[in-house]
Amino acid sequence: MAEGLSAMARTGRHAAHVTAATAAGFYPALYLLDRPVAGIYALFTPIAFGILSPLPGAGRERAATVLRAVPAAAVLVVLGTVLAVGTWPAVAGMLAVGFALAFGSACGPRIAGAAPGLQLFYILACFPPYEPGTLPQRLVGLAVGGAFLALAEAVFFPDAPEPPYRTRIADALDLAARAASGVVRGEGPDPGTAARLGAAGRELRLSRLPAGARPTGAGRTDRALAQAGAATRRLLDQLALLAGHAPAPGDTASAELLRGIAASCTETAAALRRGRRRRAGRVLAGPQLLEELVADFLKARAGAPAPRAVLVRRSTVLTAAVSAVTVRTAASLALGGRERLYGLPREQFWYAAEGPARLTGVRIRGNLTRRSVVFQNALRTALGLALARLVAGSLDLSHGFWVLLAVLTLGRTTAGATWSAVRAAAAGTLAGAFAAGLLIVGAGGSSDVYAALLVPMMLVAFTLGPLGGPAWGQGLFTLVVATAFAQIAPVTWRLAEARLVDVLTGSAIGLLCGLLAWPAGARAEIRYAMSGLLRAAAPVVRATATAVTEGSGSGRDGAGRDGTGENGAVRSGTGENGTGKSTAPDGSPEEPGSPSPGVRLTLHRLRIAEAAYAQYRTEPAPDAAEAARDWLAVLDHGSRTLVGAYWLPRTDGMPGLPPEARRWAREAAEEVAAATVRAAGFPPDGVRVRPAPLPPEVAERVPASLLAPLTDVEVWLRALARDLEAGSSPGPKG
């Protein structure tokens, strides 16, 4: 009950923003200046950016987004005005604009949020009559409407800022610091702490955030925040394992490293809350100590023989330290630092030295595939809008832009969801048209009545419409447009009839596109994306184990050179052709020191799978079993595979490692890799994999300096196996 009232209060406050901005621009343009065209654009600009576009952030952030979007909207108004000369030029422009704006959602939540509103400006301008002389009025109305909306959002009705994602990471890091300190104090197994760590990790899932608050942009800041969040989740998982088991007495090396982890987490959390930015240098100065502690830990571990249980625990502590270093580095990059990445795998932070244009290009090229849900949605939207413009222009429908508006607002990513929205919208529009007809018949030509009713109608429509769904939204919006257009020119009850016909026409076109173009949405694509991720990760598992035991260059053969990465080295060094220049799956060139083709392919498919998963979470699940499948565990498997590929290999391998130990590492990695390939087929009974532990008799013959890194491989393979078992069969909802 309280949540419902809170949602209504937020929606009502936002409706007040939009209504105030609309009235402030519409009434003066129409009644004081007698400029009806400027009035129309002053009316629709706040609606486009305030209602049609789900802009992310609080009031000031939304105001900044509106001000940045107004120049782009002006370009679209000019383009639409010019192409309104004929139906076919307008259709061609609609196809290009529709695809570009919808596909631009891949570049970040702000672009994705503003795209529907920007579509509306081309739609408004590209319809007859062809009157280029009204272009100044159109641009003035756009500028006035955008300015008033920005003022309403930022000055007159400011919202309290929402906690950013970096604050969630900071809260989780504080918990991690306390947990690491508790493990050092030897508090013993603590299921409560492990549960809290697990819950904090779940809160960092992007699916728990509003779409606009997710760090999914193409730029360095969003990439770094997303990487920091993922690494923090891994850190929490690893500390939960340590908190759930008894400590090893006398393990001073692990205790010292855990103290370093706690200090690093505390400092990183404080920096994230401050949000300090610098143009150069490190944002976090102290955590270099953690890297030194890791180096000291590796030396101490190599020279001190220990029981296997202690080695496993130390390996888990080392894995947690690696995650903490990753979090700190990514957080520094997100806050504007220029990490030099000394001692760190450069390929893990490949984006650190790249400019915004390059990163945007990588994101765009990576999604130019029919398997990308972003590409599918953009193509579906563009075809639907272009077809609607063709139909409206060919049939000369009155107020034909309502046809395109119906396609834009009622289209969903699945045919079933589109049909549900269309049915509700048709019923709502019918009721709204009937009520609008009664209003027009009753009020006649009295513009004073319509002027008095417009503001309260907008308040009601913009409050109840988003809460009530398509039926309420379309019905109430029908009343709003009827009341507004009745003030611009004399109308009859046929305006309501035209509104109903146009909405039904647009609904039919949207439904047709939904049926013909990827009707199942992400539900059909997510299996393919996750399967592709697993198939790409399997060779990386084999190659990583080989690189650890035999050296980073030993795994290269013909299979690695052809781009499959089947047996290629984990790190590519200077490149196969000596120049270091080749093309990665996402379209970006490989540079010296960049990952191998297999690693880059896995990273590329991880990004495609993440996008499919993000959309899947917004769609209704087809059945309970599918809804319960833990897709997030598959994403974790891909991410953990890459982390192992970045951190585990040693340049010189393990000279002196007994052949039986090499054979164990190869066979254990092959077992996990084969299970990964089986899991890619999602068998009904799932996948059960238990990589064989290092046999005690073999471990006894391994030199002490090599037993610890071999244990690192064992712990990594076990973690991959857990992810596979969770993700290959229905389990806790992810």
N, C-alpha and C positions, 0 to 999 in steps of 0.2 A: 504494500500500500504506500509506504513512504517513498519507495523507489519510483512508483508511478507518479506520485505528486511531484517529486523532484524532476522527473523527465518532463512533465507538463510545464513546470515552472521554467525550465531551461528553454523549452520550445517556445513558450509564450514570450519570454524575454527576447529571443531571437526574432520572433514574429514582429515584435515592437520595433526592433532595429530596422527591419526591411520595410515595414509599413511607414515609419517616419521618413526614411530616405526616399521612398516612392512618392509620398505626398509632397515632400519638400521640393521635388523636381517637377512632378506632373502638373500640379495645380498652377504654379506661376507660368510655366510654359504655355499652358492651354488658355488660362483666363486673363493673365496680365500681358503676355507677349503675343498671344494669338498665333502660336507656332505649334500646330497639332503634331507635325512630324517629330519635332524635338520632344514634345510631350510623350509620344509613344516610346521613344528610346529612353527618356528619363523614367518612364514607367517600367520598362522591361529590364533595364540594367540592374537595379537592385534585386529584382526577381531572379534574373539569370545567375548572379553571383551569390545571392543570399539564400535562395530556395532551391534552384535547380542544381547548383554546384555545392557539394559537401566540402567546403573549404576547411582544412585542418587548423587546429590551434585555437587559442583564445582570441578575444576581440582585437587586440593590437596586431597579432599575427595575421588574422584574417584581413584586417584593414591593409596591411602591407601587401598581402597577396593580391587584393583587389587593385591597388594602385599599380602594381607591376603588370597586372593582366589587362588594364585599360588600353595601353598602346597596342597590344596584340589584337584586342577586340576592334580597335580602330582600323587596323589593317584588314581585318576580315570584313568590316562594314564597307570599306572602299572596294575590296575585291567583289563582294556580293553585289554592290551597286553597279559595278561595271558589267558583271556577267549576267545581270538581269535583262540584258538586251534580248536574250532568247532562251528557250527552254533547254536546248542541248548544251550551250555554254554553262548555264547554271547547274545542270546535272553533272557535267564534267568537274566543275569546281567543287560541287558538293561531295563527289567521290574522293577527290584529293584532300579537301579540308577535313572531311569526316575521318579518313584513315589516319592522316597526320596527327590530328588532335587525340584520337583514341589511342593510337600507338604511342603517343608521347607519355602516356601513363606509366610506361616502363621506366621513365627517367625520374620518377619520384612522386610522393603523395601530393605535393602542391600542384604539380602539373595535372595529375590525375583528377584532383578535386576541381580545378578550374576548367577542365576540358568541356564538360557538358554546357556550362554557361557560355563559353567561347563559341561552341557550335551554334548556339541560338543567334548570335549576332550575324553570322553568315546567312542563316536561315531567314532571318527578318529582312535582310538587305537584298537577297537574290530573287525575291518575288516581284511580279509586276505590281504597279506600273513602273516602267523603266523611266526613272526621273533622276538623272545624275545631278540636276540642279538642286535637289534637296539634300545633297551630301553634307553641306555645312550644317544644316539643321540636325541631321542624324548624328554627326560627330559631337556637336554641342550637347545634345541630349544624352549621349553616352558619357561624355566627360562630367556633366552635372550629376547624373545618376550615380556614377562611380564615386565621385567626390563626396556626395551626401552619404552614401553607404559606408565609406571609409570613416567619415566623421562619426556616424552613428555607432559604428563598431568600436572605434578607438577612444572617443571622447565622451559622447553623451550617454552611451549605454555599455560601458566597458565590462567585459566578463573577467572573472578572476582567472589568471593563467593556470593552465593544467600542468601537473607535474610532468616534466619531460622524461623520456626513456632513460636518459643518463642518471636521473634521480633514482629510478628503479634499480639500475645497476649499482649505484652507490649504496642503497639500502642492503642489497644482497651481499655486497663486499663487506659491509660492516658485520653482517652475520657470519660471513666466512672468516673474518678476522677473529671473532669471538670463538668460533668453532676450532680454528687452528690453535689458538691459545689454550683451549680446553684440552685438546689432544696432547699438547706439550706438558700440561700439568698432570697428565696421566689419570684423568677422571674415570677411565674405564669405559666399557660399552655404554652408550647413551642413545637408546632408540628414539627418545624425544628430540634430541639434537639432529639426528639423521632425518627424522620426519620433517623438522622445520627447514632443514637445508633442501630437502626435496620439494617442499611447498614453495620455497623462495625461487627455486629453479623453474618451476612451472609458471610462476608469475612473470618470468622474463621471456616466455614464449610470445612471439609477435602476434599469435592468434588471440592473446589476452588483451591486446591493445586496440583502440579504434584505428580504422584503416589509415587515417590521416596522421596518426602519431607514430606510425611504424617507421623505423630508419631503413627505408627501402629505396632511397634515391641512388642515383648513379654517381654522385659526388663522393669525395674522399671522406667527408665528415660522416655521412650516413653509412658508408661501407665500414668505416672504423667502428662506429657505434654498434652496428650489427655484429661485427666480429668480436667486439668486447662483450656483448651480451651472450653470444654463443660460448665464448671461452669462460665466462663467469658461470654459466650453467654446468660446463664440464668441471670447473673447479668445485662447485657445490657438490656435484655427484661424487667426486673423488674424496672430498672431506667427509661426506656421509659414510663412505666405506671405512675411512679411518676411525670415525666416531663410533661405528658399529662394532668395532673389534677391540680387544684388550691391547694396551700399548706394550711395546717391547722394552723391558727395563734395561737401562744402560746404553740406549741407542742415542748417544749425544749428537751425532751427526744429523740424524733426522730431526731431533728437537731443535737444533740450531736453524735448520732450514725451515722448519715450521714457524719459528719466530720471525724469520725473514718474510715468509708468506703473509703472516698476520700484519707485519709492519707495512708491507707493500700494499695490501688490501686497504688498510686504514688510510694511507696517504693517497692512493688512487681514488677512494671514495670521497675524500675531502676535496680533491681537485675537481672531480666531476660535479660536486655540488656548487663549487665556486663558479665553474664554467669559465675559468680564465683562459684567455686566448692570447697568443703571441705570434708575431710574424716569423720568428725563427727560433731555433734552439729547442731545448727540451722544456716541456711544460712541467714534467715531473723530474725533479733533480735527484732525489734520493734513491729510487729503486734500482739504480746501477748496482747497489749493494746486493740485491737479490741475485743478479747475474753472477756476481763474484761468489756469493754463497753457493750457488749451483755448481760453479767450477770447483770450489773447495769440497763440496759434498761428493762430486764425482771422484776426486782424487782420494778422499778418505774411504769411500766405498770400495774403490779398486784395490786399496792396499790392506783392507781389513777383512779377512774371511769371516763369514757369519752363517748361521743356520739358514736354510731355505726360507722359512717363514719370515725371518727378519729381512731377507733380501726382497721378498715379495712386498713386504710393508714399505721398505725403502723405495722400491720402484713406484709404489703408489704415491709416496710423498714426492718423489721426483716429478711424477706426472702432474701432481697438483702445482708444483713450483713452475713447471713449464706453462701451465694454464695461467698462473698468476703473472708471469712475465708477458704472456700474450695479452692479457687484459690490460696490464699497465701500458704496454706499447701502443695498443689500439686506442686506449683512452687518451694517451698523449697526442696521437695523430688526430683524433676527433676534436680535441680542444685547440688545435692549431699549431701543435709542435711540429718540428722537422726532425723526426728520429733518424739517427745515423745507422741504426740497426747493427751496431757492432756486436758480433757474437750471435746474432739472430739470423734465422733463415730468411733471406731477402724475399724469396718467392712467396712466403706466407703473407708478406705485406707489400705485394707487388704494386699496389696502387699508391704507395706513400709518396713517390716522386712524380706522379702523373698529374697533368693539368686537368681542369674540368672538361675541356673539349675532348681530350683523349678518352677520359673515363666515360663520357656520354657516348662517344662513338663506339666504345667497346660494348656498352650496354645495348645500344641499338643493333649492332651487328649480331650480338649474341641472341637477340630475340627475333631476328629475321629468319624464322623457320616455322613451318606449318605446325610444328609440335609445341610452339610457344602459345600459351593461353592468351597472352597479350596480343600476339599477332592474330589469333583467331577472333578475338573480340573486336579488334580494330577493323578487320575485314568484314565481319558480320555487320557492324555498325555502319561502315561506309556504304556497303551495298544496300542496306535497308534505307538509309537516308537518301541515297541517289535514286533508288527506285521510287521512293515516296515523292521526291521532287519531280520526277518524270510523270508520275500519275497525276499529281496535282496540277502540273503545267499543261499536260495534254488534255485533261478534262476541264480545265479552267475553273477549278473549284474556288468558291468564294472563301476568303481567308485561308488559302491553302497551306499557309505556314503551320496551321494547327495540325495538319497531317504529319508533317515532319516532327513537330513537337511531341505528338503521340508516340511516334517511333522512338524518339530519343528518351522519353520518360518511362515508357512501358516495356522496352526491350530488356530482357534478362539473359543470363548466360546459359540457361537451359530452356528447352522448348516447354517443358512442364511448368516452370516458373513463369514463363512468358504468358502461357495460356491462363494461368491463375490470375496474373495481373490484368490481362485483357478482359477477362470475364468481370472482374470487380470494377475495372475502369468503365466498361460499357454500362453496367448498371448505375454507377455513380453519375456518369455523364448524362444518361437518360433522365435521372432524377433532377440533376442540375439544370438540364435544358428545359424541363417542364417548369421548374421554379423560375428560371430566367424568363421564359415566355410569359408566365403570369405577371412577373414584375414589369416587363416591358408593356404589356397590355394595360396594367393598372396605372403605371406612371406616365405612359404616353410620351410626349416630347418634353417633359419637364426636366431640364438638365439639373436643376437645383436638387431634385430628389436623388438623382444618381450621384451627384457630388457629395451629398450628405451621407449616402450609404457606402461609398467606396471604402473609406477608411475602416469602419467597423467590419465590413465584409472581408477586407484583407487580413485584419487581425484574427478573425475567426478561421478563415481559410488557411492562413499560414501557421496557425497553432494546431488545429484539428487535423489538417491534411497530412502532415508528417506522422502524426500519432495514429490516425485511423486507417492508413493504407491507401491503395489506389482508388477505391470507391469514393471515400471521403475527399481525397485530394482532387480527383477529376471533377467531381460534382461541385465542390465549393469553388474551384478555379473557374468553372464555367460561369458561375455567378459573378466572379470578379471581372472576367473579361467582358461579359455582357454589360456590366455596370460602367466599366471604363470606356468601352467603344460607344456606348450610348451618349457619352459626353463629347465625343469627337465628331460624330456625324449622326443624323437622324437614323434610327433603326426601327425595325419591326420585329415581330416574334420570329421571323425567318432567320434572324441572327442566331437564335438558339438552335434552330433546325440545322443551320450550316455548321455550327459547332459540333453537333451530334454526328452529322455525316462525316465531317473531317476526322473526328476522333475514331470513329468506327473504321474508316478507310485506313488511317495510320495503324490502328491495332491489327487489322488484317495483314498489312504489309509486314509489320514487325513479327507477327506470328509465323508468316510464311518464311521469312528469313531465319527465324529460330528453328523451324522444322528442317530447313534445307542445309543450314550451315552449322555444323558441330552441335547438334541438338542436345547432346548429353552434357555439354559444358566440361568442367574439370573432372567430373566423375568418370568420364571415359578416358581423359587424358592422364589422370594422376597415376593409373596403373602403368601406362607406358613410360611416363617420366621416371617413376620410381624404379621400374625394371631397368631402364637405361642407366640410371645412376648405379644400381647394383652391378650391372654387367661391366660398367667402366671401372668400378672400384676393385673388382676381383683381381685383375692383373696388377694393380698397384700394391695389393697385399703381398702378392708373390714377390714383386720387384723390391719392395721395402725389406722383406726378410732377407733376400739375397744381398741387397746392398749393405745390410747390417753385418752379415757374417762374412761376406767376401769382398766388400769394398764397393764404393759408389759407382765405379766404372765397370765392374765385372759382369753386370747383368746385361750389357748391351750386346745385341746381335741384330740380325736382319729384321726380326720382328719389331725391335724398338725403332728401327730406322724408317719403317713404312708409316709411322704415325699412329699405330695401334697401341703402342706402349705395352704390348703383351709381356715382353721380358726386358723392356728398356730400363735404363737406370732411373732412379727416383729423381736425380737432379741432372740437368742436361749439360752443365758445364758451358763450353763455348759453342755448342751446336754441332750437328752432324756434318755440316758442310764447311765448318771452319769459320764461317762468318757470323754465326749466332742468329741468323735471320731465317725464320720460317713462320708459317701461319698457324696460329692456335685455333681450336674449334670455335672460339668466340669472335674470331676475326682479327684479333690483335696480334702484332708481330712479336715473336719471341726474341728476347735479348740474351746476351751472355749472362749466365747464372740463373736463368729462368727455369721453371720446372720442366720436367720431361713431358712429351706429348700425352702420356697416359695420365699424369697428374692434372694437366690442363684440361683434358677431356673430362675427367671426373669433376673438376671444379665447374666447368661449363654445364655439365648435366645436373650438378647440384643446384645451380642457380635456376635452371629451367624447372626442376622438381620443386624448389621452394616457391616459385611463382604459381605453379599448379596447385600446390598445397594451400597457399594463401587464398586462392579463389575457391578451392574446394570447401574451405571452412565457412564460406559465405553462402553455400548452396545447401538445400535440404538433402539429407542423405537418402539413398534409395531404399535401404533397409537397415535394421538394427545391427546386423553382423558387419556390414560395410562401415557403418558409422563408428563401430567399436574398434576398427583396425587402427593400430598405432602407427600411422604414417610418419609421425615425428621420430620414431625410433629408426626408421629407414634413413631419414635425413641425418640423424645423429651418427648412424653407421658411416655414411659418406663423409661427414665432417671429421669423424675420428680417424678414418682411413687417411685423409689428407694430413691431419696433424701428425700422425705417425710417419708419413712420408717426409714431412718437413723436418722432424726432430730426431728420429731414431738413427738414421744412417750415420756411420762414421767414415771419414775419408779413406782410411787405410783398412777398413774391415777388421777382421779378428785374426791376425797371423798367430798360428799356434793353436787354433781351436781344433779339438779332435774331430775326425771325420764323422764319428757317431753324433756329435753335437750339431754339426752342419746338417747332417741328414735329418735329425729331429726338427731343426728349425725349418728346413725345406718342407718336410712332410706336414708339420703343424700348420704352416702357412698355406700349403696346398689344401689341407682339410677345410680351413676357413674360407679360402677362395672358392673351392668347389661348392661349399654350402652357400656362399654368396650368389653364385650362378644359379643354384637350385632355388634359392629364395626369390630370384628375379622372376620365376614363373609362378610365384605365390601358390604353392600347392595347398589343397584344402586342409591338410593336417599340419601345415606349417613346416618349419625346419628345426630340427634338433641337432645341435653341434656342440661337442665337447672336445676342444683340441687337447690332445694328449699332453700332460705335463712333462717337463723335462725329467727323464728317468733318474732316480737317485744315483745309480751306478755310473751313468754318463756324467752327471753333475760332479761327481767326485773326481773325475779326470780332467775337468775344465779348470784352467788356471783361475785363481781368485780374481785377477784383473778383468777376466772375460766373462765370468759367471754373472756378474751384476748386469751388464748390458744385454746378456742373453735372457736374463729374467725380465728386463724391460720389454723384450719382444713377447715373452710369454704373457705378461700382464696385458699388453696391448691386444694380443690375439683373443684373450679371454673377454675383454671388453667388447671387441667386435662381435664375438659369438653371442654375448648377451643382447646386443642390439639386434642381431639377426633373428634371434628367437622371439624377441618382442615384436619386431616389425613384420615377420613373415606370416603371422597368424593373428586372428582377431584377439584383441586384448583390451587393456585400458584405453579409453578414448583419447586420441591424440589430436 
